[in-house]
């Protein structure tokens, strides 16, 4: 089962039967291949970082963890990166990701191709991609024409 990063925001986080806060943001690895953990907003207690190894269940209505995480200053790392095709054409901006609930691997990236294209055709879900060192995402656009691996969601 897959979940979008956006659907995780705001879910209550439960540790040992007690609610410790709500998900503020999911943290992805630099190469965008896996979820490193969750930032939990604990109210006056500050933000906590719960690593992926401590996450037991990414449920529909809550997230269950086996440790409350460490209090740290939350690092706001925007997901927005420029997406380009293998031929160098600009595809748009990465605005989201889908994560497997069991392995925490990123299964696809959501790319916005522009305001009007998003409204008319929906956003692109790209399953084959690689992140470069300078922050760009290179998407394999040949698969879209060959086997329909990229799809628009609307």
Rosetta blueprint (number, residue, H / E / L):
1 X L
2 X E
3 X E
4 X E
5 X H
6 X H
7 X H
8 X H
9 X L
10 X L
11 X L
12 X E
13 X E
14 X E
15 X E
16 X L
17 X L
18 X E
19 X E
20 X E
21 X E
22 X E
23 X E
24 X E
25 X E
26 X E
27 X E
28 X E
29 X L
30 X L
31 X L
32 X L
33 X L
34 X E
35 X E
36 X E
37 X E
38 X E
39 X E
40 X E
41 X E
42 X L
43 X H
44 X H
45 X H
46 X L
47 X E
48 X E
49 X E
50 X E
51 X E
52 X H
53 X H
54 X H
55 X E
56 X E
57 X E
58 X E
59 X L
60 X L
61 X L
62 X E
63 X E
64 X E
65 X E
66 X L
67 X L
68 X L
69 X L
70 X E
71 X E
72 X L
73 X L
74 X L
75 X L
76 X L
77 X L
78 X L
79 X L
80 X L
81 X E
82 X E
83 X E
84 X E
85 X E
86 X L
87 X L
88 X L
89 X L
90 X E
91 X E
92 X E
93 X E
94 X E
95 X E
96 X E
97 X E
98 X E
99 X E
100 X E
101 X L
102 X L
103 X L
104 X L
105 X E
106 X E
107 X E
108 X E
109 X E
110 X E
111 X E
112 X E
113 X L
114 X L
115 X H
116 X H
117 X H
118 X H
119 X H
120 X H
121 X H
122 X L
123 X E
124 X E
125 X E
126 X E
127 X L
128 X L
129 X E
130 X E
131 X E
132 X L
133 X L
134 X L
135 X L
136 X L
137 X E
138 X E
139 X E
140 X L
141 X L
142 X H
143 X H
144 X H
145 X H
146 X H
147 X H
148 X L
149 X L
150 X L
151 X E
152 X E
153 X E
154 X L
